[in-house]
């Protein structure tokens, strides 16, 4: 008996997983699947790249297969069975894609659909005529479609909040609250993220009062599969340091983060001017332009993709060798999501931070909290070297003193 079969997964799904070269469940899948097959609410906290999406998709598929085999159920009745709410279009598309791949590999009639803001309602209304079993989408668009009665949530069996910590933020709370109010209280509620703080559990309590808590902590992805490097640069010299780092490291596929949209545009312009093939995505871009940029990056025709934290969640692109952050986010969990775009599916990766003095002071707190170590780095004649921590900070002090002395002169 395979490991997935022993968890209670249908043979058709097990064969599909074997065909997708997924023969053994990850730890989060081992623990989450039995809970969800019992239709219990679950708060699932596990590092990025550990298989949380399949941990909830497999039980959803299992339940859908059971309902389809019921002779009394008519085709297309009581849909959708699962609603998966995602904070970004990229994550919603990724989840819908994974559901479609699983259905195709298992040769089963389970329909998935991604519903995103920015698309015409008429197109989405037409797509909904296929009666999808699983819908993944962004909060605002899902709430609008439910409010217009294009989607009936009263028959849901699973309500998934993927990246729950972000979905309960002020930015998304109103449509998420509306969707939760329209779903049956008896359906299985799932919260999934790399980080689910206690305050998020409290916010969810009116709808998810007593979930099983699966808090796996560090599974070794951040500390073992990913190396964390940190360079020092003054804020105004960071893009120059980025270019030098790229030339020294020569990443095969690299995701570059900046916290502000204007910085993304500036970085992209400077890299293109240097002859580097790159694309960028920001929130205000049209859906098709974002999709096109991601696909060029996925296919390898563009080795560098520059973005904000928009892409820190949901971009599951194989073989990202490096992630480079031109700042250290103030929220330490944001760094975790960025770094987790590499070192996925059992592979190794490198996450690089180019930090100014204030960010260096925050870096150690982030590392201690999540159980990894930043390796201090600098460039010497086009090569990356690793000075001792003491030497690194001595050099930072000297650079700061020289800068301050120059500004006073």
C-alpha positions as a Markdown table, in Angstrom:
| # | Residue | x | y | z |
|---|---|---|---|---|
| 1 | Unk | 0.0 | 0.0 | 0.0 |
| 2 | Unk | 1.4 | 3.4 | -1.0 |
| 3 | Unk | 1.8 | 6.2 | 1.6 |
| 4 | Unk | -1.1 | 8.2 | 0.1 |
| 5 | Unk | -3.4 | 5.2 | 0.0 |
| 6 | Unk | -2.7 | 4.6 | 3.7 |
| 7 | Unk | -4.0 | 8.2 | 4.4 |
| 8 | Unk | -7.3 | 7.2 | 2.8 |
| 9 | Unk | -6.8 | 8.7 | -0.7 |
| 10 | Unk | -8.7 | 7.1 | -3.6 |
| 11 | Unk | -6.7 | 4.8 | -5.9 |
| 12 | Unk | -7.3 | 7.0 | -8.9 |
| 13 | Unk | -5.8 | 10.0 | -7.1 |
| 14 | Unk | -2.9 | 7.8 | -5.9 |
| 15 | Unk | -2.1 | 6.7 | -9.5 |
| 16 | Unk | -2.3 | 10.3 | -10.6 |
| 17 | Unk | 0.1 | 11.4 | -8.0 |
| 18 | Unk | 2.5 | 8.6 | -9.0 |
| 19 | Unk | 2.3 | 9.9 | -12.6 |
| 20 | Unk | 3.1 | 13.4 | -11.4 |
| 21 | Unk | 6.2 | 11.9 | -9.6 |
| 22 | Unk | 4.7 | 12.5 | -6.1 |
| 23 | Unk | 5.0 | 9.2 | -4.5 |
| 24 | Unk | 5.3 | 10.2 | -0.9 |
| 25 | Unk | 3.3 | 12.7 | 1.1 |
| 26 | Unk | 5.1 | 15.6 | 2.8 |
| 27 | Unk | 4.7 | 16.0 | 6.6 |
| 28 | Unk | 1.9 | 18.6 | 6.3 |
| 29 | Unk | 0.1 | 16.3 | 3.9 |
| 30 | Unk | 0.5 | 13.3 | 6.3 |
| 31 | Unk | -1.0 | 15.3 | 9.1 |
| 32 | Unk | -3.6 | 17.4 | 7.3 |
| 33 | Unk | -5.3 | 14.9 | 5.0 |
| 34 | Unk | -6.7 | 12.6 | 7.7 |
| 35 | Unk | -8.1 | 15.6 | 9.6 |
| 36 | Unk | -9.8 | 17.0 | 6.5 |
| 37 | Unk | -11.2 | 13.6 | 5.4 |
| 38 | Unk | -13.0 | 13.7 | 8.7 |
| 39 | Unk | -14.5 | 17.1 | 7.6 |
| 40 | Unk | -12.9 | 18.9 | 10.5 |
| 41 | Unk | -12.0 | 22.6 | 10.4 |
| 42 | Unk | -8.2 | 23.1 | 10.2 |
| 43 | Unk | -5.7 | 25.9 | 10.6 |
| 44 | Unk | -2.6 | 24.6 | 8.7 |
| 45 | Unk | 0.7 | 26.5 | 9.3 |
| 46 | Unk | 3.6 | 25.1 | 7.3 |
| 47 | Unk | 6.6 | 26.5 | 5.5 |
| 48 | Unk | 6.4 | 27.5 | 1.9 |
| 49 | Unk | 7.1 | 24.8 | -0.6 |
| 50 | Unk | 5.9 | 22.0 | 1.7 |
| 51 | Unk | 2.8 | 21.0 | -0.3 |
| 52 | Unk | 0.0 | 22.7 | 1.5 |
| 53 | Unk | -2.1 | 23.1 | -1.7 |
| 54 | Unk | -2.2 | 19.4 | -2.3 |
| 55 | Unk | -2.9 | 18.8 | 1.4 |
| 56 | Unk | -6.3 | 20.5 | 1.0 |
| 57 | Unk | -6.9 | 19.6 | -2.7 |
| 58 | Unk | -6.7 | 15.8 | -2.2 |
| 59 | Unk | -9.4 | 15.7 | 0.5 |
| 60 | Unk | -11.6 | 18.0 | -1.7 |
| 61 | Unk | -11.2 | 15.7 | -4.7 |
| 62 | Unk | -11.9 | 12.7 | -2.5 |
| 63 | Unk | -15.2 | 14.2 | -1.3 |
| 64 | Unk | -16.2 | 15.3 | -4.8 |
| 65 | Unk | -15.5 | 11.8 | -6.2 |
| 66 | Unk | -17.7 | 10.3 | -3.5 |
| 67 | Unk | -20.6 | 12.7 | -4.4 |
| 68 | Unk | -20.2 | 12.0 | -8.1 |
| 69 | Unk | -20.5 | 8.2 | -7.5 |
| 70 | Unk | -23.7 | 8.7 | -5.7 |
| 71 | Unk | -26.5 | 7.6 | -8.0 |
| 72 | Unk | -29.0 | 10.1 | -6.5 |
| 73 | Unk | -26.9 | 13.1 | -7.4 |
| 74 | Unk | -27.6 | 14.6 | -10.8 |
| 75 | Unk | -24.8 | 16.1 | -12.9 |
| 76 | Unk | -24.1 | 19.7 | -12.2 |
| 77 | Unk | -26.3 | 19.8 | -9.1 |
| 78 | Unk | -25.2 | 21.5 | -6.0 |
| 79 | Unk | -22.0 | 23.2 | -7.2 |
| 80 | Unk | -19.4 | 24.4 | -6.3 |
| 81 | Unk | -18.2 | 22.0 | -3.7 |
| 82 | Unk | -15.1 | 24.0 | -2.8 |
| 83 | Unk | -14.3 | 27.7 | -2.8 |
| 84 | Unk | -10.6 | 28.6 | -2.5 |
| 85 | Unk | -10.1 | 32.3 | -1.7 |
| 86 | Unk | -6.6 | 33.7 | -2.6 |
| 87 | Unk | -5.2 | 37.1 | -2.0 |
| 88 | Unk | -3.6 | 37.4 | -5.4 |
| 89 | Unk | -4.5 | 36.5 | -9.0 |
| 90 | Unk | -1.3 | 34.6 | -9.4 |
| 91 | Unk | -2.1 | 32.3 | -6.5 |
| 92 | Unk | -5.7 | 31.7 | -7.7 |
| 93 | Unk | -4.4 | 30.7 | -11.1 |
| 94 | Unk | -1.8 | 28.5 | -9.6 |
| 95 | Unk | -4.3 | 26.6 | -7.4 |
| 96 | Unk | -6.8 | 26.2 | -10.3 |
| 97 | Unk | -3.9 | 24.9 | -12.5 |
| 98 | Unk | -2.9 | 22.3 | -9.9 |
| 99 | Unk | -6.5 | 21.2 | -9.5 |
| 100 | Unk | -6.8 | 20.8 | -13.3 |
| 101 | Unk | -3.5 | 18.9 | -13.5 |
| 102 | Unk | -4.7 | 16.5 | -10.8 |
| 103 | Unk | -8.0 | 15.9 | -12.5 |
| 104 | Unk | -6.3 | 15.3 | -15.9 |
| 105 | Unk | -3.7 | 12.9 | -14.4 |
| 106 | Unk | -6.4 | 11.0 | -12.6 |
| 107 | Unk | -8.7 | 11.0 | -15.7 |
| 108 | Unk | -11.7 | 12.1 | -13.6 |
| 109 | Unk | -14.4 | 14.7 | -14.3 |
| 110 | Unk | -13.6 | 17.3 | -11.7 |
| 111 | Unk | -13.9 | 20.8 | -13.0 |
| 112 | Unk | -11.9 | 23.8 | -11.7 |
| 113 | Unk | -12.1 | 27.5 | -12.5 |
| 114 | Unk | -10.2 | 30.6 | -11.6 |
| 115 | Unk | -12.2 | 33.8 | -11.1 |
| 116 | Unk | -10.2 | 36.9 | -11.1 |
| 117 | Unk | -10.8 | 40.7 | -10.8 |
| 118 | Unk | -10.3 | 42.6 | -14.1 |
| 119 | Unk | -12.2 | 40.0 | -16.2 |
| 120 | Unk | -15.6 | 40.8 | -17.8 |
| 121 | Unk | -18.5 | 39.5 | -15.7 |
| 122 | Unk | -20.1 | 38.2 | -18.9 |
| 123 | Unk | -17.2 | 35.9 | -19.6 |
| 124 | Unk | -17.1 | 34.6 | -16.1 |
| 125 | Unk | -20.9 | 34.1 | -16.1 |
| 126 | Unk | -20.5 | 32.0 | -19.3 |
| 127 | Unk | -17.7 | 30.0 | -17.7 |
| 128 | Unk | -19.8 | 29.3 | -14.7 |
| 129 | Unk | -22.4 | 27.5 | -16.9 |
| 130 | Unk | -20.0 | 24.5 | -16.8 |
| 131 | Unk | -20.8 | 24.1 | -13.1 |
| 132 | Unk | -17.3 | 23.9 | -11.8 |
| 133 | Unk | -16.7 | 21.7 | -8.7 |
| 134 | Unk | -13.8 | 23.8 | -7.5 |
| 135 | Unk | -13.5 | 27.6 | -7.7 |
| 136 | Unk | -10.4 | 29.5 | -6.9 |
| 137 | Unk | -10.4 | 33.3 | -7.0 |
| 138 | Unk | -9.7 | 36.7 | -5.5 |
| 139 | Unk | -11.9 | 38.0 | -2.6 |
| 140 | Unk | -13.4 | 41.0 | -4.3 |
| 141 | Unk | -14.4 | 39.2 | -7.5 |
| 142 | Unk | -15.8 | 36.2 | -5.6 |
| 143 | Unk | -17.8 | 38.4 | -3.4 |
| 144 | Unk | -19.2 | 40.4 | -6.3 |
| 145 | Unk | -20.2 | 37.2 | -8.2 |
| 146 | Unk | -21.8 | 35.7 | -5.0 |
| 147 | Unk | -23.7 | 39.0 | -4.4 |
| 148 | Unk | -25.0 | 39.0 | -8.0 |
| 149 | Unk | -26.1 | 35.4 | -7.5 |
| 150 | Unk | -23.8 | 34.0 | -10.2 |
| 151 | Unk | -22.4 | 31.7 | -7.6 |
| 152 | Unk | -24.5 | 29.9 | -4.9 |
| 153 | Unk | -22.3 | 29.1 | -1.9 |
| 154 | Unk | -25.0 | 27.3 | 0.0 |
| 155 | Unk | -23.8 | 23.9 | -1.1 |
| 156 | Unk | -20.1 | 24.3 | -0.3 |
| 157 | Unk | -18.4 | 21.4 | 1.5 |
| 158 | Unk | -15.0 | 23.2 | 1.7 |
| 159 | Unk | -14.1 | 26.8 | 2.2 |
| 160 | Unk | -10.4 | 27.4 | 1.9 |
| 161 | Unk | -8.6 | 30.6 | 2.9 |
| 162 | Unk | -5.2 | 30.2 | 1.2 |
| 163 | Unk | -2.7 | 32.6 | 2.7 |
| 164 | Unk | -5.1 | 33.2 | 5.6 |
| 165 | Unk | -2.9 | 35.7 | 7.4 |
| 166 | Unk | -3.1 | 38.1 | 4.5 |
| 167 | Unk | -6.8 | 37.5 | 3.8 |
| 168 | Unk | -7.7 | 38.7 | 7.3 |
| 169 | Unk | -5.8 | 41.9 | 6.8 |
| 170 | Unk | -7.7 | 45.2 | 6.4 |
| 171 | Unk | -7.2 | 45.1 | 2.6 |
| 172 | Unk | -9.3 | 42.0 | 2.1 |
| 173 | Unk | -11.4 | 41.6 | 5.3 |
| 174 | Unk | -14.7 | 43.0 | 4.0 |
| 175 | Unk | -15.2 | 40.7 | 1.0 |
| 176 | Unk | -13.8 | 37.7 | 2.9 |
| 177 | Unk | -16.2 | 38.4 | 5.8 |
| 178 | Unk | -19.1 | 38.5 | 3.2 |
| 179 | Unk | -18.0 | 35.2 | 1.6 |
| 180 | Unk | -17.8 | 33.5 | 5.0 |
| 181 | Unk | -21.2 | 34.7 | 5.9 |
| 182 | Unk | -22.7 | 33.2 | 2.7 |
| 183 | Unk | -21.1 | 29.7 | 3.2 |
| 184 | Unk | -22.8 | 27.0 | 5.3 |
| 185 | Unk | -21.4 | 26.9 | 8.8 |
| 186 | Unk | -21.3 | 23.1 | 8.5 |
| 187 | Unk | -18.8 | 23.2 | 5.6 |
| 188 | Unk | -15.2 | 22.4 | 6.3 |
| 189 | Unk | -13.1 | 25.6 | 6.8 |
| 190 | Unk | -9.4 | 25.5 | 6.1 |
| 191 | Unk | -6.9 | 28.2 | 6.8 |
| 192 | Unk | -3.5 | 27.7 | 5.2 |
| 193 | Unk | -0.3 | 29.7 | 5.3 |
| 194 | Unk | 3.4 | 29.6 | 6.2 |
| 195 | Unk | 2.5 | 32.0 | 9.1 |
| 196 | Unk | -0.8 | 32.1 | 11.0 |
| 197 | Unk | -0.5 | 34.3 | 14.0 |
| 198 | Unk | -2.8 | 34.0 | 17.0 |
| 199 | Unk | -4.4 | 37.3 | 16.1 |
| 200 | Unk | -5.6 | 35.7 | 12.8 |
| 201 | Unk | -7.2 | 32.8 | 14.6 |
| 202 | Unk | -9.0 | 35.3 | 16.8 |
| 203 | Unk | -10.3 | 37.2 | 13.7 |
| 204 | Unk | -11.5 | 34.0 | 12.2 |
| 205 | Unk | -13.2 | 32.8 | 15.4 |
| 206 | Unk | -16.8 | 34.0 | 14.5 |
| 207 | Unk | -16.8 | 31.6 | 11.5 |
| 208 | Unk | -14.1 | 29.1 | 12.5 |
| 209 | Unk | -14.5 | 28.8 | 16.3 |
| 210 | Unk | -12.6 | 25.6 | 17.1 |
| 211 | Unk | -10.3 | 24.5 | 14.3 |
| 212 | Unk | -7.7 | 21.7 | 14.6 |
| 213 | Unk | -4.3 | 23.5 | 14.8 |
| 214 | Unk | -1.5 | 22.1 | 12.7 |
| 215 | Unk | 1.6 | 24.1 | 13.5 |
| 216 | Unk | 4.5 | 22.3 | 12.0 |
| 217 | Unk | 7.0 | 25.1 | 12.6 |
| 218 | Unk | 10.3 | 24.7 | 10.9 |
| 219 | Unk | 10.5 | 21.7 | 8.6 |
| 220 | Unk | 14.0 | 22.5 | 7.5 |
| 221 | Unk | 13.1 | 24.3 | 4.2 |
| 222 | Unk | 14.2 | 27.8 | 5.4 |
| 223 | Unk | 17.2 | 26.5 | 7.3 |
| 224 | Unk | 18.4 | 23.6 | 5.1 |
| 225 | Unk | 17.0 | 23.9 | 1.5 |
| 226 | Unk | 17.7 | 27.7 | 1.3 |
| 227 | Unk | 20.9 | 29.6 | 1.9 |
| 228 | Unk | 20.3 | 33.1 | 3.2 |
| 229 | Unk | 22.9 | 35.7 | 2.1 |
| 230 | Unk | 23.1 | 39.3 | 3.2 |
| 231 | Unk | 25.0 | 42.2 | 1.6 |
| 232 | Unk | 25.4 | 45.7 | 2.8 |
| 233 | Unk | 24.6 | 48.7 | 0.6 |
| 234 | Unk | 23.4 | 52.3 | 1.1 |
| 235 | Unk | 19.9 | 52.7 | -0.1 |
| 236 | Unk | 20.9 | 54.9 | -3.1 |
| 237 | Unk | 23.5 | 52.3 | -4.2 |
| 238 | Unk | 21.3 | 49.2 | -4.0 |
| 239 | Unk | 20.5 | 48.9 | -7.6 |
| 240 | Unk | 24.2 | 49.1 | -8.5 |
| 241 | Unk | 24.9 | 46.4 | -5.9 |
| 242 | Unk | 22.1 | 44.3 | -7.5 |
| 243 | Unk | 23.7 | 44.5 | -10.9 |
| 244 | Unk | 27.1 | 43.6 | -9.5 |
| 245 | Unk | 25.6 | 40.7 | -7.6 |
| 246 | Unk | 23.9 | 39.4 | -10.6 |
| 247 | Unk | 27.1 | 39.5 | -12.7 |
| 248 | Unk | 29.0 | 37.8 | -9.9 |
| 249 | Unk | 26.4 | 35.0 | -9.1 |
| 250 | Unk | 24.9 | 34.6 | -12.6 |
| 251 | Unk | 21.5 | 33.2 | -11.5 |
| 252 | Unk | 19.7 | 30.9 | -13.9 |
| 253 | Unk | 16.3 | 32.0 | -12.8 |
| 254 | Unk | 15.9 | 34.8 | -10.4 |
| 255 | Unk | 13.0 | 36.6 | -8.7 |
| 256 | Unk | 13.8 | 40.1 | -7.5 |
| 257 | Unk | 11.7 | 41.9 | -4.9 |
| 258 | Unk | 11.2 | 45.5 | -4.0 |
| 259 | Unk | 8.6 | 46.9 | -1.6 |
| 260 | Unk | 7.4 | 49.8 | -3.7 |
| 261 | Unk | 6.0 | 49.8 | -7.3 |
| 262 | Unk | 8.2 | 52.7 | -8.4 |
| 263 | Unk | 11.3 | 50.8 | -7.3 |
| 264 | Unk | 10.2 | 47.8 | -9.4 |
| 265 | Unk | 9.9 | 50.0 | -12.5 |
| 266 | Unk | 13.3 | 51.7 | -11.8 |
| 267 | Unk | 15.0 | 48.3 | -11.2 |
| 268 | Unk | 13.5 | 46.9 | -14.4 |
| 269 | Unk | 14.7 | 49.9 | -16.5 |
| 270 | Unk | 18.2 | 49.7 | -15.1 |
| 271 | Unk | 18.5 | 45.9 | -15.7 |
| 272 | Unk | 17.2 | 46.3 | -19.2 |
| 273 | Unk | 19.7 | 49.1 | -19.9 |
| 274 | Unk | 22.4 | 46.8 | -18.7 |
| 275 | Unk | 21.5 | 44.2 | -21.3 |
| 276 | Unk | 19.7 | 41.8 | -18.9 |
| 277 | Unk | 16.5 | 40.1 | -20.1 |
| 278 | Unk | 13.9 | 40.8 | -17.4 |
| 279 | Unk | 10.2 | 41.4 | -17.0 |
| 280 | Unk | 8.1 | 42.9 | -14.1 |
| 281 | Unk | 4.7 | 42.6 | -12.5 |
| 282 | Unk | 2.9 | 45.0 | -10.3 |
| 283 | Unk | -0.6 | 45.1 | -9.0 |
| 284 | Unk | -2.0 | 47.7 | -11.3 |
| 285 | Unk | -1.0 | 45.9 | -14.5 |
| 286 | Unk | -3.7 | 44.3 | -16.7 |
| 287 | Unk | -4.3 | 40.7 | -16.0 |
| 288 | Unk | -3.0 | 39.5 | -19.5 |
| 289 | Unk | 0.2 | 41.5 | -19.1 |
| 290 | Unk | 0.9 | 40.0 | -15.7 |
| 291 | Unk | 0.1 | 36.5 | -17.0 |
| 292 | Unk | 2.4 | 37.0 | -20.0 |
| 293 | Unk | 5.3 | 38.2 | -17.9 |
| 294 | Unk | 5.0 | 35.2 | -15.6 |
| 295 | Unk | 4.8 | 32.8 | -18.4 |
| 296 | Unk | 7.9 | 34.2 | -20.1 |
| 297 | Unk | 9.7 | 33.8 | -16.7 |
| 298 | Unk | 8.2 | 30.3 | -16.2 |
| 299 | Unk | 9.4 | 29.1 | -19.7 |
| 300 | Unk | 12.9 | 30.6 | -19.2 |
| 301 | Unk | 12.8 | 33.1 | -22.0 |
| 302 | Unk | 13.2 | 35.8 | -19.4 |
| 303 | Unk | 15.6 | 34.8 | -16.5 |
| 304 | Unk | 14.7 | 37.8 | -14.2 |
| 305 | Unk | 11.3 | 38.8 | -12.9 |
| 306 | Unk | 11.0 | 41.9 | -10.8 |
| 307 | Unk | 8.0 | 42.4 | -8.5 |
| 308 | Unk | 6.6 | 43.6 | -5.2 |
| 309 | Unk | 5.3 | 41.2 | -2.5 |
| 310 | Unk | 2.4 | 40.6 | -5.0 |
| 311 | Unk | 4.5 | 37.6 | -6.1 |
| 312 | Unk | 5.7 | 36.5 | -2.7 |
| 313 | Unk | 2.6 | 34.2 | -2.4 |
| 314 | Unk | 1.4 | 31.8 | -5.0 |
| 315 | Unk | 4.2 | 31.9 | -7.6 |
| 316 | Unk | 5.1 | 28.2 | -7.7 |
| 317 | Unk | 7.6 | 28.2 | -10.6 |
| 318 | Unk | 10.1 | 25.3 | -10.7 |
| 319 | Unk | 13.8 | 25.9 | -10.6 |
| 320 | Unk | 14.0 | 29.4 | -9.2 |
| 321 | Unk | 17.6 | 29.4 | -8.2 |
| 322 | Unk | 17.8 | 32.7 | -6.5 |
| 323 | Unk | 15.5 | 35.2 | -4.8 |
| 324 | Unk | 17.0 | 38.7 | -4.3 |
| 325 | Unk | 15.3 | 41.3 | -2.0 |
| 326 | Unk | 16.3 | 45.0 | -2.4 |
| 327 | Unk | 15.0 | 45.6 | 1.1 |
| 328 | Unk | 14.3 | 43.5 | 4.2 |
| 329 | Unk | 10.5 | 43.8 | 4.8 |
| 330 | Unk | 9.4 | 45.2 | 8.1 |
| 331 | Unk | 7.1 | 42.3 | 8.6 |
| 332 | Unk | 9.4 | 39.3 | 9.1 |
| 333 | Unk | 6.8 | 36.9 | 7.7 |
| 334 | Unk | 6.9 | 38.7 | 4.4 |
| 335 | Unk | 10.6 | 37.8 | 4.1 |
| 336 | Unk | 9.7 | 34.1 | 4.7 |
| 337 | Unk | 7.2 | 34.2 | 1.9 |
| 338 | Unk | 9.7 | 35.8 | -0.5 |
| 339 | Unk | 12.5 | 33.3 | 0.4 |
| 340 | Unk | 10.1 | 30.4 | 0.0 |
| 341 | Unk | 9.8 | 31.0 | -3.8 |
| 342 | Unk | 13.1 | 29.1 | -4.1 |
| 343 | Unk | 14.2 | 25.8 | -2.5 |
| 344 | Unk | 10.9 | 24.2 | -3.4 |
| 345 | Unk | 10.0 | 20.5 | -4.0 |
| 346 | Unk | 13.2 | 19.1 | -2.5 |
| 347 | Unk | 15.5 | 21.5 | -4.4 |
| 348 | Unk | 18.0 | 24.0 | -3.0 |
| 349 | Unk | 18.1 | 27.7 | -3.5 |
| 350 | Unk | 19.6 | 31.0 | -2.4 |
| 351 | Unk | 17.8 | 34.0 | -0.9 |
| 352 | Unk | 19.8 | 37.2 | -1.0 |
| 353 | Unk | 19.0 | 40.4 | 0.9 |
| 354 | Unk | 20.7 | 43.7 | -0.1 |
| 355 | Unk | 20.3 | 45.6 | 3.2 |
| 356 | Unk | 21.1 | 49.1 | 4.5 |
| 357 | Unk | 22.1 | 49.8 | 8.1 |
| 358 | Unk | 18.6 | 49.7 | 9.5 |
| 359 | Unk | 17.7 | 46.5 | 7.7 |
| 360 | Unk | 20.8 | 44.8 | 9.0 |
| 361 | Unk | 19.6 | 45.4 | 12.5 |
| 362 | Unk | 16.3 | 43.7 | 11.7 |
| 363 | Unk | 17.8 | 40.8 | 9.9 |
| 364 | Unk | 19.1 | 39.0 | 13.0 |
| 365 | Unk | 15.6 | 39.1 | 14.6 |
| 366 | Unk | 14.0 | 37.6 | 11.5 |
| 367 | Unk | 16.6 | 34.8 | 11.4 |
| 368 | Unk | 16.2 | 34.0 | 15.1 |
| 369 | Unk | 12.4 | 33.9 | 14.8 |
| 370 | Unk | 12.4 | 31.5 | 11.9 |
| 371 | Unk | 15.4 | 29.4 | 12.8 |
| 372 | Unk | 17.9 | 30.2 | 10.0 |
| 373 | Unk | 21.2 | 32.1 | 9.6 |
| 374 | Unk | 22.0 | 35.0 | 7.4 |
| 375 | Unk | 25.5 | 34.4 | 5.9 |
| 376 | Unk | 27.3 | 37.8 | 5.6 |
| 377 | Unk | 28.7 | 38.4 | 2.1 |
| 378 | Unk | 30.5 | 41.1 | 0.1 |
| 379 | Unk | 31.9 | 41.5 | -3.4 |
| 380 | Unk | 35.6 | 41.5 | -4.1 |
| 381 | Unk | 36.8 | 42.0 | -7.7 |
| 382 | Unk | 33.6 | 40.5 | -9.1 |
| 383 | Unk | 33.5 | 37.5 | -6.8 |
| 384 | Unk | 31.3 | 36.8 | -3.8 |
| 385 | Unk | 33.3 | 36.3 | -0.6 |
| 386 | Unk | 32.2 | 35.5 | 3.0 |
| 387 | Unk | 33.9 | 37.6 | 5.6 |
| 388 | Unk | 33.4 | 36.8 | 9.3 |
| 389 | Unk | 30.5 | 38.5 | 10.9 |
| 390 | Unk | 32.9 | 40.7 | 12.9 |
| 391 | Unk | 34.8 | 41.7 | 9.8 |
| 392 | Unk | 31.5 | 42.3 | 7.9 |
| 393 | Unk | 30.2 | 44.7 | 10.5 |
| 394 | Unk | 33.6 | 46.5 | 10.9 |
| 395 | Unk | 33.4 | 47.2 | 7.2 |
| 396 | Unk | 29.9 | 48.5 | 7.5 |
| 397 | Unk | 31.0 | 50.8 | 10.3 |
| 398 | Unk | 33.9 | 52.1 | 8.2 |
| 399 | Unk | 31.6 | 52.7 | 5.2 |
| 400 | Unk | 29.1 | 54.5 | 7.4 |
| 401 | Unk | 31.8 | 56.7 | 9.0 |
| 402 | Unk | 33.3 | 57.6 | 5.6 |
| 403 | Unk | 29.8 | 58.5 | 4.2 |
| 404 | Unk | 29.0 | 60.6 | 7.3 |
| 405 | Unk | 32.4 | 62.3 | 7.2 |
| 406 | Unk | 31.9 | 63.1 | 3.5 |
| 407 | Unk | 28.5 | 64.5 | 4.0 |
| 408 | Unk | 29.8 | 66.9 | 6.7 |
| 409 | Unk | 32.8 | 68.1 | 4.6 |
